[in-house]
Amino acid sequence: MQKKLTILDIAKLSGVGKSTVSRVLTNDPKVKPETRERVERVIQESGYTPSKSAQSMRGGSQKVVGVIISRLDSPSENKAVSTMLEELYRAGYDVVIMESLFDREKANEHLQVLKQRNVDGIIVFGFTDCDIEAIESWEHRAVVIALDTENVTSINYDNQQVIGTALAHLKEQGLSDIGFIGVDPSDKSTGELRLNAYLNWCGENNIEPNYQTGALHHESAYQLVDQVLTSTTQAIACASDTLALGVIKRLQELQREDVVVTGVGGNDLLSFLFPRVFSIDPGYQSAGTLAAKLLISQLLGQTPISHHTQKPIV
């Protein structure tokens, strides 16, 4: 049986000291690029796998990132996670995925577990009631998605443009009697900001607002349709693709398929099943890629804490 290589073996094969190999493994930015390349080439050719527990004992990087997602069944967050994982895996990081279920206490429990496991950094999908202070304690080792923060890097979506683009699309079709079904304004992003975008558009176009808000669930939207729909309604704009599915179901039952529906999310299945539905992609996949790149760069000490607005993909 072939002897398992040690860090000392890698040092000898690379022509460097054992401490230099350790610095390469922990992504120490002080290592010269040519030295790093030589050591990494030997590691790759030899198939050497460093012990994560040993790295942790040395206080170095474990190459592990925690990702706290709001809901494992969220199509939008899964889009972001898919591209996020590609970047993290490419950089050699393992990923631990946990679910907050929009629960502040549960999210804090996850943060504590990740801290005890000494993971290198975290990416958190924020929600209205999440504990920002708990996340900010991670400083440069954290990135928050879908929520504005001050002391840790954040990526938010342009909710104003997302809804504005959908409404502009409807207006281009000559439609003006447009209802809106959204999420309770207690939810700041999907709820309040997207509702305000609709109300602002109505004000700018001298249109009487007609809207209802509820839970971020297709059943909620299904039940709200009758409170928005009138005999003259031409379209219903929805704050998410999940809501759009509930609206479409109810419109079909009412035989009002003349009413145009828009959603937010760029859900491929929604577009496949209902080609007439116009869905705006807020840029979920791009946000996932950006979040991973920013975190990796911060962990390497290459970029400071920053704030970004993800533009929709039209």
C-alpha positions as CSV (number, residue, x, y, z in Angstrom):
1,M,0.0,0.0,0.0
2,Q,1.4,3.4,-1.0
3,K,2.5,5.6,1.9
4,K,0.3,8.7,2.4
5,L,2.3,11.8,1.8
6,T,2.8,14.3,4.6
7,I,3.2,18.1,4.5
8,L,7.0,17.4,5.0
9,D,7.1,15.3,1.9
10,I,5.4,18.1,-0.1
11,A,8.0,20.6,1.2
12,K,10.9,18.4,0.1
13,L,9.3,17.8,-3.4
14,S,8.7,21.5,-3.8
15,G,12.1,22.6,-2.5
16,V,10.7,24.8,0.2
17,G,10.3,24.7,3.9
18,K,7.4,23.0,5.8
19,S,6.2,26.4,7.0
20,T,6.0,27.7,3.4
21,V,3.7,24.7,2.4
22,S,1.6,25.5,5.5
23,R,1.2,29.1,4.3
24,V,0.2,28.0,0.8
25,L,-2.4,25.7,2.3
26,T,-3.8,28.5,4.5
27,N,-3.8,31.0,1.6
28,D,-1.3,33.3,3.1
29,P,-1.2,36.3,0.7
30,K,2.5,36.9,1.6
31,V,3.7,33.8,-0.3
32,K,5.3,34.7,-3.6
33,P,3.2,33.8,-6.6
34,E,5.9,31.6,-8.2
35,T,6.4,29.7,-4.9
36,R,2.7,29.2,-4.5
37,E,2.4,27.9,-8.1
38,R,5.3,25.4,-7.5
39,V,3.9,24.1,-4.3
40,E,0.3,23.8,-5.7
41,R,1.6,22.0,-8.7
42,V,3.3,19.4,-6.5
43,I,0.2,19.0,-4.4
44,Q,-2.0,18.5,-7.5
45,E,0.4,16.0,-9.1
46,S,0.9,14.0,-5.9
47,G,-2.7,13.9,-4.9
48,Y,-1.9,15.2,-1.5
49,T,-4.9,16.0,0.7
50,P,-4.3,18.2,3.7
51,S,-5.9,17.3,7.0
52,K,-8.6,19.9,7.8
53,S,-8.4,19.1,11.5
54,A,-4.6,19.7,11.5
55,Q,-5.1,23.0,9.7
56,S,-7.7,24.1,12.3
57,M,-5.2,23.2,15.1
58,R,-2.6,25.4,13.4
59,G,-5.2,28.2,13.2
60,G,-5.2,28.2,9.4
61,S,-7.9,27.9,6.8
62,Q,-10.1,24.8,6.8
63,K,-11.3,25.8,3.3
64,V,-14.9,25.5,4.5
65,V,-17.7,28.1,4.0
66,G,-21.1,28.1,5.6
67,V,-24.1,29.1,3.6
68,I,-27.4,29.9,5.4
69,I,-30.3,29.8,2.9
70,S,-33.8,30.9,3.9
71,R,-35.7,28.0,2.3
72,L,-34.2,24.9,0.7
73,D,-37.2,24.8,-1.7
74,S,-36.8,28.4,-2.8
75,P,-36.2,28.5,-6.6
76,S,-34.6,31.9,-6.5
77,E,-32.2,31.2,-3.7
78,N,-31.3,27.8,-5.3
79,K,-30.3,29.7,-8.5
80,A,-27.9,31.8,-6.5
81,V,-26.6,28.8,-4.6
82,S,-25.9,26.9,-7.8
83,T,-23.5,29.5,-9.2
84,M,-22.1,30.2,-5.7
85,L,-21.1,26.5,-5.3
86,E,-19.3,26.5,-8.6
87,E,-17.1,29.4,-7.5
88,L,-16.4,28.0,-4.0
89,Y,-15.7,24.5,-5.3
90,R,-13.4,25.9,-7.9
91,A,-11.4,27.7,-5.2
92,G,-11.1,24.5,-3.2
93,Y,-13.7,25.2,-0.5
94,D,-16.1,22.7,1.0
95,V,-19.6,24.1,1.7
96,V,-22.0,23.5,4.6
97,I,-25.6,24.5,3.7
98,M,-28.1,25.3,6.5
99,E,-31.8,26.5,6.4
100,S,-33.1,29.5,8.5
101,L,-36.8,29.2,7.6
102,F,-36.9,33.0,8.1
103,D,-36.4,32.3,11.9
104,R,-34.1,34.7,13.7
105,E,-33.3,32.2,16.5
106,K,-32.7,29.3,14.1
107,A,-30.4,31.5,12.0
108,N,-28.4,32.5,15.1
109,E,-28.1,28.9,16.2
110,H,-26.6,28.1,12.7
111,L,-24.2,31.0,13.0
112,Q,-23.0,29.7,16.4
113,V,-22.5,26.2,15.1
114,L,-20.5,27.5,12.1
115,K,-18.4,29.6,14.5
116,Q,-17.7,26.6,16.7
117,R,-16.7,24.6,13.6
118,N,-14.2,27.4,12.8
119,V,-15.4,27.7,9.2
120,D,-13.5,30.3,7.1
121,G,-16.5,32.5,6.2
122,I,-20.3,32.6,5.7
123,I,-22.8,33.7,3.1
124,V,-26.2,34.4,4.5
125,F,-29.5,35.0,2.6
126,G,-30.9,37.8,4.7
127,F,-34.5,38.4,5.8
128,T,-36.3,41.2,7.6
129,D,-35.9,39.9,11.1
130,C,-32.4,38.4,10.9
131,D,-29.9,39.4,13.5
132,I,-27.6,41.8,11.6
133,E,-25.3,42.2,14.7
134,A,-24.7,38.5,14.9
135,I,-23.7,38.5,11.2
136,E,-21.6,41.6,11.5
137,S,-19.5,39.9,14.2
138,W,-17.9,37.9,11.3
139,E,-16.7,41.2,9.8
140,H,-14.7,40.6,6.5
141,R,-15.6,36.9,6.7
142,A,-19.3,37.4,5.7
143,V,-21.4,38.3,2.7
144,V,-25.2,39.0,3.0
145,I,-27.5,38.5,0.0
146,A,-30.9,40.2,-0.4
147,L,-30.5,42.7,2.5
148,D,-28.6,46.0,2.9
149,T,-26.0,46.0,5.6
150,E,-23.4,48.5,6.8
151,N,-20.6,46.6,8.4
152,V,-20.4,43.4,6.3
153,T,-20.4,43.0,2.5
154,S,-23.9,43.0,1.0
155,I,-25.6,42.3,-2.3
156,N,-29.2,43.4,-2.8
157,Y,-31.5,43.3,-5.7
158,D,-32.9,46.3,-7.5
159,N,-36.5,45.8,-6.5
160,Q,-37.6,49.1,-8.0
161,Q,-36.2,48.2,-11.4
162,V,-37.5,44.7,-11.2
163,I,-41.1,45.7,-10.9
164,G,-40.7,48.8,-13.1
165,T,-39.5,46.6,-15.9
166,A,-42.5,44.2,-15.6
167,L,-44.9,47.1,-15.6
168,A,-43.2,48.8,-18.6
169,H,-43.6,45.5,-20.5
170,L,-47.3,45.5,-19.8
171,K,-47.6,49.2,-20.8
172,E,-45.9,48.5,-24.1
173,Q,-48.7,46.1,-24.8
174,G,-51.2,48.8,-24.3
175,L,-52.4,47.5,-20.9
176,S,-53.2,50.0,-18.2
177,D,-55.7,48.3,-15.9
178,I,-53.0,46.4,-13.9
179,G,-53.5,44.9,-10.5
180,F,-50.7,43.8,-8.2
181,I,-50.3,40.9,-5.8
182,G,-47.4,41.0,-3.4
183,V,-46.0,40.1,-0.1
184,D,-46.8,41.7,3.2
185,P,-44.8,44.9,3.6
186,S,-43.3,43.6,6.9
187,D,-41.0,41.9,4.4
188,K,-38.8,44.8,3.4
189,S,-37.5,43.6,0.1
190,T,-40.0,41.3,-1.7
191,G,-42.8,42.9,0.3
192,E,-42.4,46.7,0.9
193,L,-39.9,47.7,-1.8
194,R,-41.7,45.8,-4.6
195,L,-45.1,47.1,-3.5
196,N,-43.7,50.7,-3.4
197,A,-42.4,50.2,-6.9
198,Y,-45.9,49.4,-8.1
199,L,-47.5,52.3,-6.2
200,N,-44.9,54.7,-7.6
201,W,-45.5,53.5,-11.1
202,C,-49.3,54.0,-10.6
203,G,-48.7,57.6,-9.4
204,E,-46.4,58.4,-12.3
205,N,-49.0,57.1,-14.8
206,N,-52.1,58.5,-13.1
207,I,-53.5,55.0,-12.5
208,E,-55.6,54.0,-9.5
209,P,-53.6,51.3,-7.5
210,N,-55.3,48.0,-7.1
211,Y,-53.4,45.6,-5.0
212,Q,-53.4,42.9,-2.2
213,T,-50.5,41.5,-0.2
214,G,-50.1,38.2,1.7
215,A,-47.7,35.4,2.3
216,L,-44.9,34.5,0.0
217,H,-46.7,31.3,-1.1
218,H,-48.7,30.3,-4.2
219,E,-51.8,29.5,-2.1
220,S,-51.8,33.0,-0.6
221,A,-51.8,34.5,-4.1
222,Y,-54.5,32.1,-5.3
223,Q,-56.8,33.4,-2.5
224,L,-56.0,37.1,-3.2
225,V,-57.0,37.0,-6.9
226,D,-60.7,37.6,-6.3
227,Q,-59.9,40.7,-4.3
228,V,-57.9,42.3,-7.1
229,L,-59.7,41.0,-10.2
230,T,-62.4,43.2,-11.8
231,S,-64.3,42.9,-15.1
232,T,-61.8,45.4,-16.7
233,T,-58.6,44.0,-15.3
234,Q,-56.1,43.5,-18.1
235,A,-53.1,42.2,-16.1
236,I,-51.8,41.3,-12.7
237,A,-48.2,41.9,-11.8
238,C,-46.8,39.6,-9.1
239,A,-44.0,40.2,-6.7
240,S,-42.6,36.7,-7.3
241,D,-42.9,33.7,-9.6
242,T,-44.3,31.7,-6.7
243,L,-47.2,34.2,-6.4
244,A,-47.6,34.1,-10.2
245,L,-48.3,30.4,-10.1
246,G,-51.2,30.8,-7.6
247,V,-52.6,33.7,-9.7
248,I,-52.5,31.7,-12.9
249,K,-54.3,28.8,-11.3
250,R,-57.1,31.0,-10.0
251,L,-57.5,32.8,-13.4
252,Q,-57.8,29.5,-15.2
253,E,-60.6,28.4,-12.8
254,L,-62.4,31.8,-13.4
255,Q,-61.8,31.4,-17.2
256,R,-60.0,34.7,-17.2
257,E,-57.0,33.7,-19.2
258,D,-57.3,37.0,-21.1
259,V,-55.6,38.5,-18.1
260,V,-51.8,38.8,-18.6
261,V,-49.6,37.8,-15.6
262,T,-46.0,38.8,-14.8
263,G,-43.7,37.4,-12.2
264,V,-40.3,37.9,-10.7
265,G,-37.7,35.2,-10.6
266,G,-37.0,34.1,-14.2
267,N,-38.3,30.6,-13.2
268,D,-37.6,28.2,-16.2
269,L,-40.4,25.9,-15.3
270,L,-42.9,28.8,-15.1
271,S,-41.8,30.0,-18.6
272,F,-42.0,26.5,-20.0
273,L,-45.5,25.8,-18.6
274,F,-46.9,29.3,-19.3
275,P,-45.0,30.9,-22.3
276,R,-47.2,34.0,-22.1
277,V,-46.0,34.8,-18.6
278,F,-43.4,37.6,-18.5
279,S,-41.0,36.9,-15.7
280,I,-38.1,39.2,-14.7
281,D,-34.9,37.6,-13.4
282,P,-33.4,39.9,-10.7
283,G,-30.0,38.4,-11.4
284,Y,-30.0,35.5,-8.8
285,Q,-27.3,33.5,-10.5
286,S,-25.1,36.6,-11.0
287,A,-25.6,37.5,-7.3
288,G,-24.5,34.0,-6.3
289,T,-21.3,34.2,-8.3
290,L,-20.5,37.7,-7.0
291,A,-21.1,36.6,-3.4
292,A,-18.7,33.7,-3.6
293,K,-16.0,35.8,-5.4
294,L,-16.3,38.6,-2.9
295,L,-16.1,36.3,0.1
296,I,-13.1,34.4,-1.3
297,S,-11.3,37.7,-2.1
298,Q,-12.0,39.0,1.4
299,L,-10.7,35.8,3.0
300,L,-7.5,36.3,1.0
301,G,-7.3,39.9,2.2
302,Q,-7.5,41.2,-1.3
303,T,-10.7,43.3,-1.1
304,P,-12.4,45.4,1.6
305,I,-16.0,45.2,2.8
306,S,-18.3,46.5,0.0
307,H,-22.0,47.0,-1.0
308,H,-23.6,46.0,-4.3
309,T,-26.9,46.3,-6.1
310,Q,-27.6,43.4,-8.5
311,K,-29.3,44.6,-11.7
312,P,-32.1,42.4,-13.2
313,I,-31.3,40.3,-16.3
314,V,-33.7,41.4,-19.1
